[in-house]
Amino acid sequence: MSTPNASAPLLPRHLLCGLDVEGRAHPAVQAAVWLAETLGAEVEFTHAFPPRPLLWGKKDDMPEWVAGTEAAGRVLRESLREALRQAPTELGLRTNADALRFHVASGHPAHVLLDHARTSHADLIVLGPHQKHGRLDFGGTARGVLAHAAHGVWVQPARPKLVKRILVPVDLSETSLAALRLARDLAQRFGAKLTAMQAFLPPTLGAMFPSTEAVGPGYVVEHLLRAERDQFEAAMSAFDWRGVAHATRFEQGEPAEVVLELQKEHDLIVLGTHGRTGLSAALLGSVAQAVLRSSTTPVLALRQAKGTFLI
């Protein structure tokens, strides 16, 4: 893929969405189509057909395999139609379901999604609800996709709505600032307001052992807090907001807990999956997992290869 120049919007151009025959992915389908229409991007869908069973069991335990791929294709097409029929009217979807493309491959859902994302050069994977049980289980598919996706993963936990407020946790690492740049460009396209937030967690014994008691005198912690806040405010003042309405927040607390507390005030969370270590304790790899596991707000989690743009 060609590398965009620094002033170009960092927006996805090719979306890939996971699709199932049960209808659990309807929120993801609706979000993917809305995103494609809003961003002027391509969108396609992929379904992981269950591999041939090693041991034949009861037919009721493997209905999709018994019916075959052709029957699965018909069910998937109807699933796309139903997803668009059920889409919230505020999204104003215009796409005809019969014009949507889908791909069926045998294998584990995470492998199918990642393989097709590579071959189709998709720069954003959209997943549906990540219940603890089911094909889109954060402990399996979503976590596997997030760990190995080349670019971004959007997880849509519920019926989508228009995105008017975006929250971006930052720790001033390049990855988190790249996420902020993408969130800014999305906010510009959506007509949304952007909030950049940094969470300061005072150094504690919890770095090695669980503890809520700060190490060292209180004035040392206060000095560290002021230094972190000053650095955050300076970085946000220097950031190129490109006219996007925005706010900044400097909070104290465990980063994932702060993000989850603020999610109810926002329609989308955009975060990097890796950050720096340091006084902010914003280790966005673990923060991303914690947020994705518990968030009821859509999350766009991003990875950045060293020396490259996100998308």
C-alpha positions as CSV (number, residue, x, y, z in Angstrom):
1,M,0.0,0.0,0.0
2,S,1.2,3.5,-0.7
3,T,2.1,5.7,2.2
4,P,-0.1,8.8,2.4
5,N,1.4,12.2,3.0
6,A,1.1,13.8,6.5
7,S,-1.8,16.1,5.5
8,A,-4.0,13.4,3.9
9,P,-7.0,12.2,5.9
10,L,-6.2,8.8,7.6
11,L,-9.5,7.3,6.7
12,P,-10.2,3.6,5.8
13,R,-10.9,2.9,2.2
14,H,-11.8,-0.8,2.3
15,L,-13.9,-2.3,5.1
16,L,-14.3,-6.0,5.9
17,C,-17.1,-7.2,8.1
18,G,-17.7,-10.5,9.8
19,L,-21.0,-12.1,8.9
20,D,-22.9,-15.0,10.5
21,V,-26.0,-17.0,9.7
22,E,-27.6,-16.5,13.1
23,G,-28.0,-12.7,12.8
24,R,-25.7,-11.8,15.8
25,A,-23.6,-9.7,13.4
26,H,-26.5,-7.4,12.3
27,P,-25.1,-4.5,14.4
28,A,-21.7,-4.9,12.7
29,V,-23.3,-5.1,9.2
30,Q,-25.3,-2.0,9.8
31,A,-22.3,-0.1,11.2
32,A,-20.1,-1.3,8.3
33,V,-22.6,-0.2,5.6
34,W,-23.0,3.2,7.3
35,L,-19.3,3.7,7.6
36,A,-18.8,2.8,3.9
37,E,-21.5,5.2,2.8
38,T,-20.2,8.0,5.1
39,L,-16.5,7.6,4.2
40,G,-17.0,6.7,0.6
41,A,-15.3,3.4,1.2
42,E,-15.8,-0.1,-0.2
43,V,-17.3,-2.8,2.0
44,E,-17.5,-6.5,1.8
45,F,-18.4,-9.3,4.2
46,T,-16.9,-12.7,5.1
47,H,-18.3,-15.7,6.7
48,A,-16.3,-18.6,8.3
49,F,-18.0,-21.9,7.2
50,P,-17.3,-24.6,9.8
51,P,-14.6,-27.0,8.8
52,R,-15.4,-30.6,8.1
53,P,-16.0,-32.4,11.5
54,L,-13.3,-34.9,12.4
55,L,-16.0,-37.1,13.9
56,W,-19.6,-37.1,12.6
57,G,-22.0,-36.3,15.4
58,K,-25.7,-35.6,15.5
59,K,-27.0,-33.7,12.5
60,D,-28.7,-31.2,14.8
61,D,-25.3,-30.3,16.2
62,M,-23.9,-29.2,12.9
63,P,-26.8,-27.9,10.8
64,E,-24.7,-25.5,8.7
65,W,-22.3,-28.2,7.6
66,V,-25.1,-30.6,6.8
67,A,-26.9,-27.9,4.7
68,G,-23.7,-27.1,2.8
69,T,-22.1,-23.9,1.5
70,E,-24.7,-23.2,-1.2
71,A,-27.5,-23.2,1.4
72,A,-25.3,-21.1,3.7
73,G,-24.8,-18.6,0.9
74,R,-28.6,-18.2,0.5
75,V,-29.0,-17.7,4.3
76,L,-26.2,-15.2,4.4
77,R,-27.7,-13.1,1.6
78,E,-31.0,-13.1,3.5
79,S,-29.1,-12.1,6.7
80,L,-27.7,-9.1,4.9
81,R,-31.2,-8.1,3.7
82,E,-32.6,-8.5,7.2
83,A,-29.7,-6.5,8.8
84,L,-30.4,-3.5,6.4
85,R,-34.2,-3.8,7.0
86,Q,-33.6,-3.6,10.8
87,A,-31.1,-0.7,10.5
88,P,-31.9,2.4,12.6
89,T,-33.6,4.9,10.4
90,E,-31.3,7.7,11.7
91,L,-28.5,6.1,9.8
92,G,-30.3,6.7,6.5
93,L,-28.7,3.7,4.7
94,R,-29.0,3.8,1.0
95,T,-27.3,0.5,0.0
96,N,-29.2,-2.3,-1.6
97,A,-28.4,-5.5,0.3
98,D,-28.3,-7.5,-3.0
99,A,-25.4,-5.3,-4.2
100,L,-23.2,-6.2,-1.2
101,R,-20.4,-8.7,-1.7
102,F,-19.7,-11.6,0.7
103,H,-17.0,-14.3,0.8
104,V,-17.3,-17.7,2.4
105,A,-14.3,-19.7,3.5
106,S,-13.9,-22.7,5.7
107,G,-11.9,-22.3,9.0
108,H,-11.8,-20.5,12.3
109,P,-13.5,-17.1,12.2
110,A,-10.4,-15.1,13.2
111,H,-8.3,-16.9,10.6
112,V,-10.8,-16.4,7.8
113,L,-11.2,-12.7,8.7
114,L,-7.5,-12.0,8.9
115,D,-6.7,-14.0,5.7
116,H,-9.3,-12.2,3.7
117,A,-8.3,-8.9,5.1
118,R,-4.8,-9.5,3.8
119,T,-5.8,-10.7,0.3
120,S,-8.4,-7.9,-0.1
121,H,-6.2,-5.2,1.4
122,A,-8.9,-4.3,3.9
123,D,-7.8,-1.5,6.2
124,L,-10.6,-1.8,8.8
125,I,-12.2,-5.0,10.1
126,V,-15.7,-4.6,11.6
127,L,-16.9,-7.2,14.2
128,G,-20.2,-7.6,16.0
129,P,-21.1,-8.1,19.7
130,H,-18.4,-9.9,21.6
131,Q,-20.5,-11.9,24.1
132,K,-18.6,-14.3,26.3
133,H,-20.2,-17.2,24.5
134,G,-20.6,-17.3,20.7
135,R,-18.6,-17.1,17.6
136,L,-17.6,-13.4,18.1
137,D,-16.2,-14.1,21.6
138,F,-13.7,-11.6,22.7
139,G,-11.8,-14.4,24.3
140,G,-11.4,-16.0,20.8
141,T,-12.3,-14.3,17.6
142,A,-12.2,-10.6,18.6
143,R,-9.0,-11.0,20.6
144,G,-7.3,-13.0,17.8
145,V,-8.3,-10.4,15.2
146,L,-7.2,-7.5,17.3
147,A,-3.8,-9.2,18.1
148,H,-3.0,-9.8,14.4
149,A,-4.9,-7.3,12.3
150,A,-2.6,-5.1,10.2
151,H,-4.6,-1.9,10.7
152,G,-7.9,-1.2,12.6
153,V,-10.6,-3.2,14.2
154,W,-14.0,-1.7,14.9
155,V,-16.2,-3.6,17.5
156,Q,-19.9,-2.8,17.4
157,P,-21.5,-4.1,20.6
158,A,-25.1,-3.0,19.9
159,R,-27.3,-1.3,17.4
160,P,-25.3,1.5,15.8
161,K,-26.2,5.2,16.0
162,L,-24.8,8.4,14.5
163,V,-21.4,9.2,15.9
164,K,-21.5,12.7,17.3
165,R,-19.1,12.4,20.2
166,I,-15.7,10.6,20.0
167,L,-13.4,9.8,23.0
168,V,-9.7,9.2,22.4
169,P,-7.5,8.0,25.4
170,V,-3.9,9.1,24.8
171,D,-0.6,8.5,26.5
172,L,1.4,10.8,24.2
173,S,3.0,7.7,22.5
174,E,3.2,7.9,18.7
175,T,0.6,5.1,18.5
176,S,-1.9,7.0,20.6
177,L,-1.3,10.3,18.8
178,A,-1.8,8.5,15.4
179,A,-5.1,7.2,16.8
180,L,-6.0,10.8,17.7
181,R,-5.2,11.9,14.2
182,L,-7.5,9.3,12.7
183,A,-10.2,10.2,15.3
184,R,-9.9,13.8,14.3
185,D,-10.4,13.0,10.6
186,L,-13.3,10.8,11.4
187,A,-14.8,13.6,13.6
188,Q,-14.4,15.9,10.6
189,R,-16.2,13.6,8.3
190,F,-19.0,12.7,10.9
191,G,-19.4,16.3,12.1
192,A,-18.6,15.0,15.6
193,K,-17.0,16.6,18.7
194,L,-13.7,15.0,19.8
195,T,-12.5,14.6,23.4
196,A,-8.8,13.7,24.0
197,M,-8.3,12.2,27.5
198,Q,-5.2,11.2,29.5
199,A,-5.5,9.2,32.7
200,F,-2.8,9.7,35.3
201,L,-2.2,6.7,37.6
202,P,0.3,7.6,40.4
203,P,3.2,5.2,40.7
204,T,2.4,2.5,43.2
205,L,3.5,-0.9,44.4
206,G,0.8,-2.0,42.0
207,A,3.5,-1.9,39.3
208,M,4.5,-5.3,40.7
209,F,2.0,-6.0,43.4
210,P,-1.6,-4.9,43.8
211,S,-1.7,-1.7,45.9
212,T,-3.6,1.5,46.2
213,E,-1.0,3.2,48.3
214,A,1.3,5.7,46.5
215,V,5.0,5.2,46.9
216,G,6.9,8.2,48.3
217,P,5.8,11.5,49.8
218,G,2.7,13.2,48.6
219,Y,4.6,16.2,47.2
220,V,6.5,13.8,44.9
221,V,3.3,12.4,43.4
222,E,1.9,15.9,43.1
223,H,5.0,17.0,41.2
224,L,4.7,14.0,38.9
225,L,1.0,14.8,38.3
226,R,1.8,18.4,37.4
227,A,4.5,17.3,35.0
228,E,2.3,14.8,33.3
229,R,-0.6,17.3,33.0
230,D,1.7,20.0,31.6
231,Q,3.1,17.6,29.0
232,F,-0.4,16.6,28.0
233,E,-1.6,20.1,27.7
234,A,1.4,21.2,25.7
235,A,0.9,18.3,23.3
236,M,-2.8,19.0,22.9
237,S,-2.1,22.7,22.3
238,A,0.4,21.8,19.5
239,F,-1.9,19.2,17.9
240,D,-3.4,20.1,14.5
241,W,-7.1,19.9,15.2
242,R,-8.0,21.1,11.7
243,G,-11.0,23.0,12.9
244,V,-12.6,20.0,14.6
245,A,-14.6,20.9,17.8
246,H,-12.7,19.3,20.7
247,A,-12.1,19.2,24.4
248,T,-9.3,17.8,26.5
249,R,-9.6,16.0,29.9
250,F,-6.8,15.1,32.3
251,E,-8.2,12.5,34.7
252,Q,-6.7,10.5,37.6
253,G,-7.3,6.8,37.8
254,E,-6.7,3.5,36.2
255,P,-7.0,4.2,32.4
256,A,-9.4,1.5,31.4
257,E,-11.7,2.3,34.3
258,V,-11.7,6.0,33.4
259,V,-12.5,5.2,29.7
260,L,-15.4,2.9,30.7
261,E,-16.7,5.6,33.0
262,L,-16.7,8.2,30.3
263,Q,-18.1,6.0,27.6
264,K,-21.7,6.9,28.4
265,E,-20.9,10.5,27.3
266,H,-19.6,9.3,23.9
267,D,-20.7,7.4,20.8
268,L,-17.3,6.0,19.8
269,I,-14.0,5.2,21.5
270,V,-10.8,5.3,19.4
271,L,-7.6,4.0,20.9
272,G,-4.2,2.5,20.1
273,T,-3.4,-1.0,21.2
274,H,0.1,-0.2,22.4
275,G,1.5,2.7,24.3
276,R,4.5,3.8,26.3
277,T,5.3,2.8,29.8
278,G,5.6,5.7,32.2
279,L,4.0,7.8,34.8
280,S,0.6,7.8,33.1
281,A,0.5,4.0,33.2
282,A,-1.5,4.1,30.0
283,L,-0.4,0.7,28.7
284,L,-2.8,0.8,25.8
285,G,-2.3,-2.9,24.9
286,S,-3.9,-4.0,28.2
287,V,-6.2,-1.0,28.3
288,A,-7.6,-1.8,24.8
289,Q,-8.4,-5.4,25.9
290,A,-10.1,-4.2,29.1
291,V,-12.1,-1.6,27.2
292,L,-13.1,-4.0,24.4
293,R,-14.1,-6.7,26.9
294,S,-16.5,-4.4,28.8
295,S,-17.5,-1.5,26.6
296,T,-21.1,-1.0,25.5
297,T,-19.9,1.8,23.2
298,P,-18.4,1.0,19.8
299,V,-14.6,0.8,19.9
300,L,-12.1,1.4,17.1
301,A,-8.8,-0.2,18.2
302,L,-5.7,0.6,16.1
303,R,-2.3,-1.0,15.6
304,Q,0.6,0.8,14.0
305,A,3.5,-0.9,12.4
306,K,6.8,0.9,13.2
307,G,7.5,3.7,10.8
308,T,4.2,3.5,8.9
309,F,0.9,5.2,8.9
310,L,-2.1,3.4,10.5
311,I,-4.1,3.1,7.4
